[in-house]
Amino acid sequence: MARKETNVFVSVSKHFIDALSTKEKYRLSKTDFIRNRKLPFEQLVLCMLKLLRKSLQAEIYSFFREVGTSVKSVTASAFVQSRKKIKPDLFYDLNHIITNEFYTDNDENVKLYKGMRVLSVDGSTINLPFSKELIAEYGFFNNQKKTNDVVIGRVSVLYDVLNEIVIDGLLRPFSQGEVTLSREHFKYAEKGDLIIMDRAYPNFESAYILGNQEVDFLFRCKKSFSNQVRAFYESGKQDETIQIKAKQNKSFKDLPYSQHSTITVRMLRVKLDSGEVEILMTSLLDSREFPLEEFKELYFKRWKVETYYNRFKNIIGVEHFSGTSHQFIQQEFNCALYMSNMQTILTQDAENEAIEKYKNRRYEYKINQSLSLGLIREKLIQMFTNKEDEEKLLEELKQLFVANVVPIRPGRSNKRDVDKHRQRTKPKQFKNRRII
């Protein structure tokens, strides 16, 4: 069994940022970052990774104070001009690098279900700044009451629900459908993975693609999915293996299957605590290895991706953009994905230590996510720039995480109100309206 320490992920990130090949690949022009500037490429990237949550000038002053450089002549305008030279893909690829590192030679830290990674695809929306460029890129949206015109982007993530890692994340125009985006994530799934999806996602094409990749799936399924599924629902059976086929009223041109293709799936009937009956469709056909009674809890693991969006929006603060261009929005969205994964990785040991330390108390305890993110942002520059004290700093952070925990109170639930934001209006985000 192999296990990686948290400093590995800091070192891998730093090596990627400092590499000459990174600068050459992700700069917009060959003439960018070729001279020594007051805000060089490596420092610019670090400053952005810290997440820009205050006014730009305040963030710049804070950054240079942390790196120990007295540079007061770097203005917000100079910072903006410099970040225009960086492709957003840098932060997207950096996130994939640490994600791959997490799953490589790290068996002791990676949680699995019967040898499988349990992944979930889910979508959401985020509010974007109100600008002509973003309206052109993401589209214009009127709410039902037409009280506030907004720009909304569609977000989709492939999320490891057991390890709380975002394997892939996308921000696209609202007009792009969740199912279409979900298939873009499939290339990051590996043989032997299990992907769980809500009832908005099941379709023959996705099941066919996953089957060819030898990736298993578990779908919550509408009874209107097909005649075979409806027949199973009306039969009252608990568990049945059936054949499904593609819808015939469509063109099969350029598709990887024909109108005669079929897929063998297992249909399951699961009764929730509320008394509601859910129909599940899965490629896990072995009823001995995967008995019916396990699927209720297994499907419920998908809920972790829902709670991730709460953390992504309300703790990571992905909607607090500092710019109003498409390039800047993509930069900061990818930075937020990276920081959410680094937060998970850097607090993993602390979570385990907290469980052991507080095991005799009434409740189980978990790391305070808001505080841990604040501490990581505060110490991020030191982690990346002070090699000698890196391990000491990470240990100090871990002890701060363990000392600041919150209880997990079992049995607490709130009725989900899907319309709670419908009457609400959000203020438009204007330039230079940031917390100092």
ROKE-587605 format. One record per residue (C-alpha): residue in three letters; x, y, z. Coordinates in Angstrom, 2 decimals, decimal comma. Each point is the difference from the previous one (the first is absolute). Layout:
<residu: ALA x: X y: Y z: Z>
...
This chain:
<residu: MET x: 0,00 y: 0,00 z: 0,00>
<residu: ALA x: 1,38 y: 3,40 z: -1,05>
<residu: ARG x: -0,81 y: 3,31 z: 1,61>
<residu: LYS x: 0,85 y: 3,55 z: -1,06>
<residu: GLU x: 0,62 y: 2,85 z: 2,40>
<residu: THR x: -1,71 y: 3,33 z: -0,65>
<residu: ASN x: 3,28 y: 1,74 z: -0,80>
<residu: VAL x: 0,21 y: -2,11 z: -3,20>
<residu: PHE x: -2,95 y: 1,89 z: -1,50>
<residu: VAL x: 1,53 y: 3,37 z: 0,86>
<residu: SER x: 3,30 y: -1,07 z: -1,57>
<residu: VAL x: -1,68 y: -1,33 z: -3,16>
<residu: SER x: -1,96 y: 3,25 z: -0,38>
<residu: LYS x: 3,09 y: 2,12 z: 0,54>
<residu: HIS x: 2,04 y: -2,03 z: -2,49>
<residu: PHE x: -2,70 y: 0,44 z: -2,64>
<residu: ILE x: -0,29 y: 3,77 z: 0,55>
<residu: ASP x: 3,78 y: 0,56 z: 0,01>
<residu: ALA x: 0,71 y: -2,12 z: -3,09>
<residu: LEU x: 1,13 y: 1,97 z: -3,06>
<residu: SER x: -2,18 y: -2,25 z: -2,18>
<residu: THR x: -3,08 y: 1,15 z: 1,95>
<residu: LYS x: 0,72 y: 3,64 z: -0,71>
<residu: GLU x: 0,59 y: -0,74 z: -3,67>
<residu: LYS x: -3,15 y: -2,11 z: -0,37>
<residu: TYR x: -2,49 y: 2,19 z: 1,82>
<residu: ARG x: 1,03 y: 3,53 z: -0,99>
<residu: LEU x: -2,07 y: 1,55 z: -2,77>
<residu: SER x: 2,98 y: 1,30 z: -1,95>
<residu: LYS x: 3,60 y: -1,11 z: -0,40>
<residu: THR x: 1,07 y: 3,50 z: 1,02>
<residu: ASP x: -1,84 y: -0,10 z: 3,34>
<residu: PHE x: 2,00 y: -0,40 z: 3,24>
<residu: ILE x: 3,39 y: 0,02 z: -1,74>
<residu: ARG x: 1,41 y: 2,87 z: 2,11>
<residu: ASN x: 0,34 y: 0,32 z: 3,76>
<residu: ARG x: -3,00 y: 1,94 z: 1,25>
<residu: LYS x: -1,23 y: 1,14 z: 3,39>
<residu: LEU x: -2,75 y: -2,61 z: -0,28>
<residu: PRO x: 1,60 y: -3,05 z: -1,68>
<residu: PHE x: -1,95 y: -2,96 z: -1,34>
<residu: GLU x: 0,50 y: -2,28 z: 3,02>
<residu: GLN x: -1,06 y: 2,63 z: 2,54>
<residu: LEU x: -2,97 y: 1,04 z: -2,10>
<residu: VAL x: -1,27 y: -3,59 z: -0,07>
<residu: LEU x: 0,45 y: -0,37 z: 3,77>
<residu: CYS x: -1,85 y: 3,23 z: 0,65>
<residu: MET x: -2,95 y: -1,24 z: -2,05>
<residu: LEU x: -0,02 y: -3,44 z: 1,63>
<residu: LYS x: -0,49 y: 1,67 z: 3,36>
<residu: LEU x: -3,48 y: 1,04 z: -1,26>
<residu: LEU x: -0,71 y: 3,69 z: -0,57>
<residu: ARG x: -2,73 y: 0,72 z: 2,52>
<residu: LYS x: 0,85 y: 3,59 z: 1,00>
<residu: SER x: 0,74 y: 3,05 z: -2,13>
<residu: LEU x: 2,84 y: -0,67 z: -2,42>
<residu: GLN x: 2,28 y: 2,64 z: 1,50>
<residu: ALA x: -0,51 y: -1,44 z: 3,50>
<residu: GLU x: 0,77 y: -3,50 z: -1,30>
<residu: ILE x: 3,14 y: 1,23 z: -1,78>
<residu: TYR x: 1,33 y: 1,79 z: 3,09>
<residu: SER x: -0,74 y: -3,07 z: 2,12>
<residu: PHE x: 1,78 y: -2,28 z: -2,46>
<residu: PHE x: 3,21 y: 2,02 z: -0,17>
<residu: ARG x: 0,02 y: 0,36 z: 3,77>
<residu: GLU x: -0,16 y: -3,80 z: 0,28>
<residu: VAL x: 2,79 y: -0,63 z: -2,52>
<residu: GLY x: 2,13 y: 2,55 z: 1,82>
<residu: THR x: 0,35 y: 2,40 z: -2,91>
<residu: SER x: -0,65 y: 3,71 z: 0,39>
<residu: VAL x: -1,59 y: 0,87 z: -3,32>
<residu: LYS x: -2,60 y: 2,72 z: 0,24>
<residu: SER x: 0,10 y: 0,98 z: -3,66>
<residu: VAL x: -1,96 y: -3,07 z: -1,19>
<residu: THR x: -3,47 y: 1,36 z: -0,54>
<residu: ALA x: -3,25 y: -1,83 z: -0,53>
<residu: SER x: 0,14 y: 1,09 z: -3,63>
<residu: ALA x: 3,48 y: -1,52 z: -0,43>
<residu: PHE x: -1,23 y: -3,22 z: 1,59>
<residu: VAL x: -2,96 y: -0,16 z: -2,39>
<residu: GLN x: 2,23 y: 0,58 z: -3,03>
<residu: SER x: 2,32 y: -2,81 z: 1,15>
<residu: ARG x: -2,74 y: -2,57 z: 0,59>
<residu: LYS x: -1,32 y: 0,63 z: -3,51>
<residu: LYS x: 3,12 y: -1,79 z: -1,21>
<residu: ILE x: -0,86 y: -3,31 z: 1,72>
<residu: LYS x: -2,27 y: -2,67 z: -1,47>
<residu: PRO x: -2,70 y: -1,30 z: 2,37>
<residu: ASP x: 1,03 y: -3,56 z: -0,93>
<residu: LEU x: 3,02 y: 0,35 z: 2,29>
<residu: PHE x: -2,20 y: -0,23 z: 3,10>
<residu: TYR x: -2,22 y: -2,66 z: -1,56>
<residu: ASP x: 3,01 y: -2,22 z: -0,73>
<residu: LEU x: 1,56 y: 0,70 z: 3,40>
<residu: ASN x: -3,15 y: -1,35 z: 1,62>
<residu: HIS x: 0,25 y: -3,18 z: -2,10>
<residu: ILE x: 3,65 y: -0,41 z: 0,96>
<residu: ILE x: -0,66 y: -0,06 z: 3,75>
<residu: THR x: -3,09 y: -2,16 z: -0,56>
<residu: ASN x: 2,04 y: -2,60 z: -1,88>
<residu: GLU x: 2,65 y: 0,22 z: 2,70>
<residu: PHE x: -2,61 y: -0,74 z: 2,65>
<residu: TYR x: -0,98 y: -3,29 z: -1,65>
<residu: THR x: 3,56 y: -1,14 z: -0,80>
<residu: ASP x: 1,89 y: -2,12 z: 2,56>
<residu: ASN x: -2,27 y: 1,28 z: 2,76>
<residu: ASP x: -2,09 y: -3,08 z: 0,79>
<residu: GLU x: -0,10 y: 0,63 z: 3,73>
<residu: ASN x: -1,67 y: 3,39 z: -0,44>
<residu: VAL x: -2,40 y: -0,83 z: -2,84>
<residu: LYS x: -3,40 y: -1,28 z: 1,13>
<residu: LEU x: -1,72 y: -2,58 z: -2,22>
<residu: TYR x: -3,25 y: -1,95 z: -0,04>
<residu: LYS x: 0,71 y: -3,66 z: -0,74>
<residu: GLY x: 3,08 y: 1,06 z: -1,92>
<residu: MET x: -1,79 y: 2,73 z: -1,99>
<residu: ARG x: 0,26 y: 3,74 z: 0,05>
<residu: VAL x: -3,52 y: 1,33 z: 0,54>
<residu: LEU x: -0,50 y: 3,03 z: -2,23>
<residu: SER x: -2,98 y: 2,22 z: -0,66>
<residu: VAL x: -0,82 y: 2,46 z: -2,76>
<residu: ASP x: -2,21 y: 2,93 z: 0,86>
<residu: GLY x: -0,67 y: 3,48 z: -1,30>
<residu: SER x: -0,84 y: 3,36 z: 1,48>
<residu: THR x: -0,01 y: 3,66 z: -0,99>
<residu: ILE x: 1,97 y: 3,00 z: 1,19>
<residu: ASN x: -0,62 y: 3,70 z: -0,37>
<residu: LEU x: 2,57 y: 1,84 z: -2,09>
<residu: PRO x: 0,86 y: 3,69 z: -0,11>
<residu: PHE x: -2,22 y: 2,12 z: -2,20>
<residu: SER x: 2,04 y: 1,08 z: -3,04>
<residu: LYS x: -0,45 y: 0,14 z: -3,76>
<residu: GLU x: 2,78 y: -2,55 z: -0,56>
<residu: LEU x: -1,52 y: -2,52 z: 2,40>
<residu: ILE x: -3,49 y: 0,52 z: -1,42>
<residu: ALA x: 1,43 y: -0,81 z: -3,44>
<residu: GLU x: 1,88 y: -3,06 z: 1,31>
<residu: TYR x: -2,47 y: -1,51 z: 2,46>
<residu: GLY x: -3,33 y: 1,44 z: -1,06>
<residu: PHE x: -2,56 y: 2,28 z: 1,56>
<residu: PHE x: -2,47 y: -1,33 z: 2,54>
<residu: ASN x: -3,31 y: 1,42 z: 1,21>
<residu: ASN x: -1,50 y: -1,44 z: 3,15>
<residu: GLN x: -3,71 y: -0,80 z: 0,10>
<residu: LYS x: -0,94 y: 3,30 z: 1,62>
<residu: LYS x: 2,35 y: 1,93 z: -2,30>
<residu: THR x: 1,07 y: 2,06 z: 3,01>
<residu: ASN x: 3,72 y: -0,46 z: -0,52>
<residu: ASP x: 1,85 y: -0,91 z: -3,21>
<residu: VAL x: 3,01 y: -2,19 z: 0,69>
<residu: VAL x: 2,79 y: -1,88 z: -1,72>
<residu: ILE x: 0,07 y: -3,64 z: 1,07>
<residu: GLY x: 2,57 y: -2,69 z: -0,74>
<residu: ARG x: -0,59 y: -3,73 z: 0,15>
<residu: VAL x: 2,39 y: -1,98 z: 2,16>
<residu: SER x: 0,58 y: -3,75 z: -0,22>
<residu: VAL x: 2,36 y: -2,10 z: 2,09>
<residu: LEU x: 1,20 y: -3,59 z: 0,17>
<residu: TYR x: 0,35 y: -0,50 z: 3,75>
<residu: ASP x: 1,49 y: -2,80 z: 2,11>
<residu: VAL x: -2,59 y: -0,20 z: 2,76>
<residu: LEU x: 2,10 y: -2,17 z: 2,34>
<residu: ASN x: 3,18 y: 2,09 z: -0,21>
<residu: GLU x: -1,68 y: 3,38 z: -0,69>
<residu: ILE x: 2,21 y: 0,73 z: -3,00>
<residu: VAL x: -1,12 y: 1,80 z: -3,18>
<residu: ILE x: 1,48 y: -2,09 z: -2,79>
<residu: ASP x: -1,28 y: 2,35 z: -2,70>
<residu: GLY x: -1,97 y: 3,24 z: 0,00>
<residu: LEU x: -1,44 y: 2,11 z: -2,82>
<residu: LEU x: -1,58 y: 3,45 z: -0,24>
<residu: ARG x: -1,97 y: 0,45 z: -3,21>
<residu: PRO x: -2,89 y: 2,08 z: -1,40>
<residu: PHE x: -3,37 y: -0,69 z: 1,62>
<residu: SER x: -1,33 y: -1,16 z: -3,38>
<residu: GLN x: 2,21 y: -3,11 z: 0,09>
<residu: GLY x: -1,87 y: -2,95 z: 1,48>
<residu: GLU x: 1,07 y: -1,98 z: 3,05>
<residu: VAL x: -0,03 y: -3,31 z: -1,87>
<residu: THR x: 2,29 y: 1,31 z: -2,74>
<residu: LEU x: 2,44 y: 1,36 z: 2,58>
<residu: SER x: -0,08 y: -3,24 z: 1,96>
<residu: ARG x: 1,44 y: -1,89 z: -2,98>
<residu: GLU x: 2,99 y: 2,33 z: -0,05>
<residu: HIS x: 0,83 y: -1,27 z: 3,49>
<residu: PHE x: -0,06 y: -3,65 z: -1,06>
<residu: LYS x: 3,54 y: 0,15 z: -1,41>
<residu: TYR x: 1,27 y: 0,47 z: 3,56>
<residu: ALA x: -1,78 y: -3,11 z: 1,29>
<residu: GLU x: 2,09 y: -3,16 z: 0,15>
<residu: LYS x: -0,70 y: -3,69 z: -0,43>
<residu: GLY x: -1,62 y: -1,30 z: 3,18>
<residu: ASP x: -1,48 y: 3,33 z: 1,11>
<residu: LEU x: -3,66 y: 0,37 z: 0,97>
<residu: ILE x: -1,85 y: 3,15 z: -1,08>
<residu: ILE x: -3,25 y: 0,92 z: 1,76>
<residu: MET x: -2,41 y: 2,42 z: -1,69>
<residu: ASP x: -3,34 y: 1,55 z: 0,80>
<residu: ARG x: -3,11 y: -0,55 z: -2,14>
<residu: ALA x: 0,82 y: 2,92 z: -2,32>
<residu: TYR x: 2,89 y: -1,96 z: -1,52>
<residu: PRO x: -1,01 y: -3,58 z: -0,99>
<residu: ASN x: 0,05 y: -0,68 z: -3,74>
<residu: PHE x: 1,09 y: -2,79 z: -2,29>
<residu: GLU x: 2,96 y: 1,85 z: -1,49>
<residu: SER x: 1,63 y: 0,74 z: 3,37>
<residu: ALA x: -0,53 y: -3,58 z: 1,16>
<residu: TYR x: 1,51 y: -1,28 z: -3,27>
<residu: ILE x: 3,07 y: 2,26 z: 0,27>
<residu: LEU x: 0,63 y: -0,97 z: 3,63>
<residu: GLY x: -0,43 y: -3,68 z: -0,85>
<residu: ASN x: 2,66 y: 0,24 z: -2,71>
<residu: GLN x: 2,35 y: 1,63 z: 2,53>
<residu: GLU x: -0,77 y: -2,79 z: 2,50>
<residu: VAL x: -1,30 y: 2,63 z: 2,42>
<residu: ASP x: -3,01 y: -1,04 z: 2,07>
<residu: PHE x: -2,99 y: 2,25 z: 0,57>
<residu: LEU x: -2,91 y: 0,43 z: 2,38>
<residu: PHE x: -2,82 y: 2,22 z: -1,27>
<residu: ARG x: -3,11 y: 1,16 z: 1,75>
<residu: CYS x: -2,51 y: -0,67 z: -2,74>
<residu: LYS x: -3,38 y: 1,42 z: -1,01>
<residu: LYS x: -2,62 y: -2,64 z: -0,70>
<residu: SER x: -0,59 y: 1,78 z: -3,31>
<residu: PHE x: 3,57 y: -0,85 z: -1,10>
<residu: SER x: -1,28 y: -2,85 z: -2,19>
<residu: ASN x: -2,79 y: -2,54 z: -0,29>
<residu: GLN x: 2,21 y: -2,64 z: 1,62>
<residu: VAL x: 0,66 y: 2,24 z: 3,00>
<residu: ARG x: -3,69 y: 0,84 z: 0,31>
<residu: ALA x: -0,83 y: -3,71 z: -0,11>
<residu: PHE x: 2,47 y: -0,64 z: 2,82>
<residu: TYR x: -1,52 y: 2,81 z: 2,07>
<residu: GLU x: -3,54 y: -1,32 z: -0,47>
<residu: SER x: 1,00 y: -3,63 z: 0,66>
<residu: GLY x: 0,81 y: 0,69 z: 3,64>
<residu: LYS x: 3,25 y: -1,97 z: -0,28>
<residu: GLN x: 2,93 y: 1,01 z: 2,21>
<residu: ASP x: 2,90 y: -1,08 z: -2,20>
<residu: GLU x: 0,08 y: -0,98 z: -3,67>
<residu: THR x: 2,55 y: -0,15 z: -2,82>
<residu: ILE x: -1,31 y: 1,34 z: -3,31>
<residu: GLN x: 1,16 y: 1,11 z: -3,44>
<residu: ILE x: -0,34 y: 3,65 z: -0,98>
<residu: LYS x: 0,37 y: 1,41 z: -3,49>
<residu: ALA x: 0,40 y: 3,41 z: -1,55>
<residu: LYS x: -3,01 y: 2,10 z: -0,92>
<residu: GLN x: -1,01 y: -0,74 z: -3,56>
<residu: ASN x: -1,33 y: 3,46 z: -0,92>
<residu: LYS x: 3,43 y: 1,53 z: -0,52>
<residu: SER x: 2,87 y: 0,01 z: -2,45>
<residu: PHE x: 2,85 y: -2,41 z: 0,71>
<residu: LYS x: 2,43 y: 1,79 z: -2,27>
<residu: ASP x: 3,41 y: 0,59 z: 1,66>
<residu: LEU x: -1,08 y: -1,94 z: 3,10>
<residu: PRO x: 2,16 y: -2,89 z: 1,28>
<residu: TYR x: -3,00 y: -2,36 z: 0,01>
<residu: SER x: -2,86 y: -0,98 z: -2,31>
<residu: GLN x: -3,74 y: -0,31 z: 0,38>
<residu: HIS x: 0,49 y: -3,71 z: 0,78>
<residu: SER x: 2,47 y: 0,53 z: 2,87>
<residu: THR x: -1,07 y: -1,06 z: 3,49>
<residu: ILE x: 1,43 y: 0,32 z: 3,52>
<residu: THR x: -0,56 y: -2,41 z: 2,87>
<residu: VAL x: -0,91 y: 1,87 z: 3,19>
<residu: ARG x: -1,35 y: -0,84 z: 3,40>
<residu: MET x: -3,16 y: 1,75 z: 1,23>
<residu: LEU x: -0,48 y: 0,51 z: 3,74>
<residu: ARG x: -2,89 y: 1,22 z: 2,12>
<residu: VAL x: 1,11 y: 1,91 z: 3,11>
<residu: LYS x: -2,35 y: 1,32 z: 2,67>
<residu: LEU x: 1,09 y: 3,22 z: 1,72>
<residu: ASP x: -0,64 y: 0,89 z: 3,65>
<residu: SER x: -2,74 y: 2,37 z: -1,21>
<residu: GLY x: -1,82 y: -2,94 z: -1,57>
<residu: GLU x: 0,78 y: 1,20 z: -3,52>
<residu: VAL x: 1,11 y: -2,67 z: -2,47>
<residu: GLU x: 3,06 y: 0,64 z: -2,15>
<residu: ILE x: 0,92 y: -1,97 z: -3,12>
<residu: LEU x: 3,74 y: -0,51 z: -0,54>
<residu: MET x: 1,78 y: -1,26 z: -3,10>
<residu: THR x: 3,49 y: -1,44 z: 0,30>
<residu: SER x: 2,66 y: -1,96 z: -1,86>
<residu: LEU x: 0,92 y: -1,82 z: 3,24>
<residu: LEU x: -1,68 y: -3,27 z: -0,97>
<residu: ASP x: 1,41 y: -2,37 z: 2,64>
<residu: SER x: -2,67 y: -0,20 z: 2,71>
<residu: ARG x: 2,30 y: -1,94 z: 2,31>
<residu: GLU x: 2,77 y: 2,56 z: -0,03>
<residu: PHE x: -2,42 y: 2,92 z: -0,15>
<residu: PRO x: -3,20 y: -1,01 z: 1,86>
<residu: LEU x: -3,14 y: 2,11 z: -0,33>
<residu: GLU x: 0,08 y: 1,20 z: 3,61>
<residu: GLU x: 3,31 y: 1,83 z: -0,55>
<residu: PHE x: -1,23 y: 2,26 z: -2,77>
<residu: LYS x: -2,03 y: 2,42 z: 2,11>
<residu: GLU x: 3,09 y: 1,03 z: 1,94>
<residu: LEU x: 2,20 y: -0,18 z: -3,09>
<residu: TYR x: -2,20 y: 2,36 z: -1,99>
<residu: PHE x: -0,26 y: 2,36 z: 2,98>
<residu: LYS x: 3,77 y: 0,52 z: -0,18>
<residu: ARG x: -0,74 y: 2,17 z: -3,01>
<residu: TRP x: -1,24 y: 2,66 z: 2,43>
<residu: LYS x: 3,63 y: 0,96 z: 0,66>
<residu: VAL x: 0,17 y: 1,74 z: -3,37>
<residu: GLU x: -2,96 y: 2,15 z: 1,05>
<residu: THR x: 1,77 y: 1,03 z: 3,21>
<residu: TYR x: 3,12 y: 0,70 z: -2,05>
<residu: TYR x: -1,85 y: 2,70 z: -1,92>
<residu: ASN x: -0,93 y: 1,59 z: 3,31>
<residu: ARG x: 3,70 y: 0,11 z: 0,96>
<residu: PHE x: 1,04 y: 1,13 z: -3,48>
<residu: LYS x: -2,40 y: 2,94 z: -0,01>
<residu: ASN x: -0,23 y: 1,04 z: 3,63>
<residu: ILE x: 3,45 y: -0,84 z: 1,41>
<residu: ILE x: 2,35 y: -0,02 z: -3,00>
<residu: GLY x: -2,09 y: 2,90 z: -1,31>
<residu: VAL x: 0,22 y: -0,81 z: -3,69>
<residu: GLU x: -2,53 y: 2,71 z: -0,90>
<residu: HIS x: 2,23 y: 2,76 z: 1,43>
<residu: PHE x: 1,72 y: 0,78 z: -3,27>
<residu: SER x: 2,53 y: 2,83 z: -0,22>
<residu: GLY x: -0,31 y: 0,49 z: -3,75>
<residu: THR x: -2,70 y: 0,34 z: -2,63>
<residu: SER x: 1,65 y: -1,66 z: -3,02>
<residu: HIS x: -0,45 y: -3,60 z: -1,15>
<residu: GLN x: 3,73 y: -0,64 z: 0,43>
<residu: PHE x: 0,02 y: 1,23 z: 3,60>
<residu: ILE x: -3,17 y: -1,91 z: 0,88>
<residu: GLN x: 1,52 y: -3,26 z: -1,26>
<residu: GLN x: 3,28 y: 0,71 z: 1,82>
<residu: GLU x: -1,71 y: 0,53 z: 3,33>
<residu: PHE x: -2,44 y: -2,88 z: -0,43>
<residu: ASN x: 2,91 y: -2,40 z: -0,58>
<residu: CYS x: 1,91 y: 1,53 z: 2,93>
<residu: ALA x: -3,01 y: -0,67 z: 2,21>
<residu: LEU x: -0,08 y: -3,66 z: -1,10>
<residu: TYR x: 3,68 y: -0,34 z: 0,83>
<residu: MET x: -0,38 y: 1,61 z: 3,42>
<residu: SER x: -3,01 y: -2,14 z: 0,87>
<residu: ASN x: 2,06 y: -3,12 z: -0,72>
<residu: MET x: 3,02 y: 1,28 z: 1,87>
<residu: GLN x: -2,24 y: 0,75 z: 2,97>
<residu: THR x: -1,22 y: -3,62 z: -0,05>
<residu: ILE x: 3,53 y: -1,38 z: -0,30>
<residu: LEU x: 1,57 y: 2,28 z: 2,64>
<residu: THR x: -2,73 y: -0,76 z: 2,54>
<residu: GLN x: -0,12 y: -3,77 z: -0,60>
<residu: ASP x: 2,52 y: -0,92 z: 2,72>
<residu: ALA x: -1,64 y: 2,46 z: 2,38>
<residu: GLU x: -3,40 y: -1,61 z: -0,60>
<residu: ASN x: 1,40 y: -3,40 z: 0,95>
<residu: GLU x: 1,74 y: 1,42 z: 3,06>
<residu: ALA x: -3,14 y: 1,83 z: 1,11>
<residu: ILE x: -2,07 y: -3,20 z: -0,25>
<residu: GLU x: 2,44 y: -1,75 z: 2,32>
<residu: LYS x: 0,41 y: 2,93 z: 2,39>
<residu: TYR x: -3,72 y: 0,61 z: 0,49>
<residu: LYS x: -1,24 y: -3,60 z: -0,26>
<residu: ASN x: -1,18 y: -0,07 z: 3,63>
<residu: ARG x: -2,15 y: 3,10 z: -0,29>
<residu: ARG x: -3,75 y: -0,01 z: -0,55>
<residu: TYR x: 0,25 y: 1,00 z: -3,67>
<residu: GLU x: 2,44 y: -0,69 z: -2,78>
<residu: TYR x: 1,97 y: 3,06 z: -1,06>
<residu: LYS x: 1,23 y: 1,33 z: -3,32>
<residu: ILE x: 2,37 y: 2,74 z: -1,08>
<residu: ASN x: -1,49 y: 3,49 z: -0,20>
<residu: GLN x: 0,08 y: 0,60 z: -3,75>
<residu: SER x: -0,34 y: 3,79 z: 0,10>
<residu: LEU x: 2,84 y: 0,37 z: 2,47>
<residu: SER x: 2,23 y: -2,54 z: -1,73>
<residu: LEU x: -0,33 y: 1,80 z: -3,33>
<residu: GLY x: 0,84 y: 3,31 z: 1,66>
<residu: LEU x: 3,11 y: -1,52 z: 1,59>
<residu: ILE x: 1,09 y: -1,59 z: -3,28>
<residu: ARG x: -0,39 y: 3,30 z: -1,86>
<residu: GLU x: 1,94 y: 1,76 z: 2,75>
<residu: LYS x: 2,89 y: -2,50 z: -0,11>
<residu: LEU x: -0,04 y: -0,88 z: -3,71>
<residu: ILE x: 2,85 y: 2,30 z: -1,01>
<residu: GLN x: 2,19 y: -1,29 z: 2,83>
<residu: MET x: -0,72 y: -3,58 z: -1,03>
<residu: PHE x: 1,15 y: 0,70 z: -3,55>
<residu: THR x: 2,95 y: 2,27 z: 0,70>
<residu: ASN x: 1,56 y: -1,21 z: 3,29>
<residu: LYS x: 1,39 y: -3,44 z: -0,77>
<residu: GLU x: 1,99 y: -0,33 z: 3,24>
<residu: ASP x: -3,02 y: 0,36 z: 2,29>
<residu: GLU x: -2,57 y: -1,65 z: -2,29>
<residu: GLU x: -0,52 y: -3,14 z: 2,09>
<residu: LYS x: -0,08 y: 2,01 z: 3,25>
<residu: LEU x: -2,56 y: 2,38 z: -1,47>
<residu: LEU x: -2,22 y: -2,85 z: -1,22>
<residu: GLU x: 0,14 y: -1,63 z: 3,44>
<residu: GLU x: -0,98 y: 3,30 z: 1,65>
<residu: LEU x: -2,91 y: 0,30 z: -2,43>
<residu: LYS x: -1,13 y: -3,54 z: 0,79>
<residu: GLN x: -0,03 y: 0,68 z: 3,73>
<residu: LEU x: -2,02 y: 3,19 z: -0,57>
<residu: PHE x: -2,49 y: -2,02 z: -2,06>
<residu: VAL x: -0,32 y: -2,64 z: 2,73>
<residu: ALA x: -0,45 y: 2,62 z: 2,71>
<residu: ASN x: -2,82 y: 1,70 z: -1,90>
<residu: VAL x: -2,69 y: -2,57 z: -0,74>
<residu: VAL x: -3,78 y: -0,01 z: -0,19>
<residu: PRO x: -2,36 y: -2,80 z: 1,12>
<residu: ILE x: -1,88 y: -2,26 z: -2,41>
<residu: ARG x: -3,50 y: -0,31 z: 1,42>
<residu: PRO x: -1,68 y: -3,13 z: -1,42>
<residu: GLY x: -3,63 y: -0,04 z: -1,02>
<residu: ARG x: -0,18 y: 3,69 z: -0,85>
<residu: SER x: -1,78 y: 0,76 z: -3,23>
<residu: ASN x: -1,63 y: 2,94 z: -1,68>
<residu: LYS x: -2,77 y: -0,25 z: -2,51>
<residu: ARG x: 1,37 y: 0,84 z: -3,41>
<residu: ASP x: -1,76 y: 3,01 z: -1,48>
<residu: VAL x: 0,92 y: 0,13 z: -3,67>
<residu: ASP x: -1,86 y: 3,30 z: -0,47>
<residu: LYS x: 1,58 y: 1,88 z: 2,89>
<residu: HIS x: 2,13 y: 2,21 z: -2,27>
<residu: ARG x: -2,63 y: 0,54 z: -2,67>
<residu: GLN x: -1,27 y: 3,31 z: 1,38>
<residu: ARG x: 3,43 y: 1,21 z: 1,00>
<residu: THR x: 2,05 y: 2,46 z: -2,00>
<residu: LYS x: 3,75 y: 0,20 z: 0,23>
<residu: PRO x: 1,78 y: 3,34 z: -0,35>
<residu: LYS x: 2,00 y: 0,51 z: -3,13>
<residu: GLN x: 3,75 y: -0,10 z: 0,45>
<residu: PHE x: 1,61 y: 3,25 z: -1,02>
<residu: LYS x: 3,67 y: 0,79 z: -0,41>
<residu: ASN x: 1,96 y: 1,27 z: 3,02>
<residu: ARG x: -2,57 y: -1,22 z: 2,52>
<residu: ARG x: 2,20 y: -2,30 z: 2,02>
<residu: ILE x: 0,64 y: -0,54 z: 3,72>
<residu: ILE x: 3,14 y: 1,88 z: 1,12>
